Amino acid sequence: MNVPLYTSIPARLADGSKTLLSVHLGTIVWDNVEKIVPVLASGYKPLLGVAMMEDYHLEIDFADNGLVSLKKITS
């Protein structure tokens, strides 16, 4: 992943087994703002959580070629 290791956390996987996951800190640009976010390393691909979508509206059509829409919620 080539990002620095921040910490490790215990986790329970979907099959009920327990493991230790590495947490790295990565930099992203989200809504034109640079943010440092935790990234879980749980296998071959890093995972970013949905917590970064707080104050956004997500709409997904679960179909082939379905549309995905993510819009900031304004007060």
C-alpha positions as CSV (number, residue, x, y, z in Angstrom):
1,M,0.0,0.0,0.0
2,N,3.0,2.2,0.6
3,V,1.4,4.3,3.3
4,P,2.7,4.4,6.9
5,L,1.4,2.0,9.5
6,Y,-0.6,3.8,12.2
7,T,-1.8,1.0,14.4
8,S,-3.4,-2.4,14.5
9,I,-6.9,-3.3,15.7
10,P,-8.7,-6.5,16.5
11,A,-11.6,-7.4,14.2
12,R,-14.2,-10.1,13.8
13,L,-14.7,-11.1,10.2
14,A,-18.0,-12.1,8.5
15,D,-17.3,-15.8,9.1
16,G,-17.0,-15.1,12.8
17,S,-13.2,-15.6,12.9
18,K,-11.0,-13.0,14.7
19,T,-8.0,-11.3,13.2
20,L,-5.7,-8.3,13.6
21,L,-6.1,-5.6,11.0
22,S,-3.4,-3.0,10.1
23,V,-4.6,0.6,10.1
24,H,-2.7,3.0,7.8
25,L,-3.1,6.7,7.4
26,G,-3.7,7.9,3.8
27,T,-4.4,11.3,2.3
28,I,-7.4,11.8,0.0
29,V,-9.1,14.8,-1.6
30,W,-12.7,14.7,-0.7
31,D,-15.1,17.4,-1.9
32,N,-12.0,19.5,-2.8
33,V,-10.6,19.2,0.7
34,E,-7.5,17.3,1.5
35,K,-8.1,14.9,4.5
36,I,-6.0,12.3,6.3
37,V,-8.1,9.2,6.8
38,P,-7.6,5.7,8.3
39,V,-7.4,2.9,5.8
40,L,-7.8,-0.7,6.9
41,A,-5.6,-3.3,5.3
42,S,-7.5,-6.6,5.3
43,G,-6.2,-8.4,2.3
44,Y,-5.1,-7.5,-1.2
45,K,-7.2,-4.3,-1.4
46,P,-7.3,-1.4,1.2
47,L,-10.7,-0.5,2.6
48,L,-12.1,3.0,3.1
49,G,-15.1,3.2,5.3
50,V,-18.4,4.9,4.7
51,A,-17.8,7.2,7.6
52,M,-16.3,9.7,5.2
53,M,-19.8,10.0,3.6
54,E,-21.2,11.7,6.7
55,D,-23.5,14.6,5.7
56,Y,-23.8,13.2,2.1
57,H,-26.8,11.5,0.5
58,L,-26.0,8.2,-1.4
59,E,-28.3,6.7,-3.9
60,I,-27.5,3.4,-5.7
61,D,-29.4,1.5,-8.4
62,F,-28.4,-2.1,-7.8
63,A,-28.6,-3.2,-11.5
64,D,-26.3,-3.7,-14.4
65,N,-25.1,-0.2,-15.4
66,G,-27.1,1.2,-12.4
67,L,-26.6,4.8,-11.4
68,V,-24.7,5.9,-8.3
69,S,-25.3,9.4,-6.9
70,L,-23.5,11.1,-4.0
71,K,-24.5,14.6,-3.0
72,K,-23.6,16.8,-0.1
73,I,-26.6,17.4,2.2
74,T,-27.0,21.2,2.8
75,S,-28.6,22.5,5.9
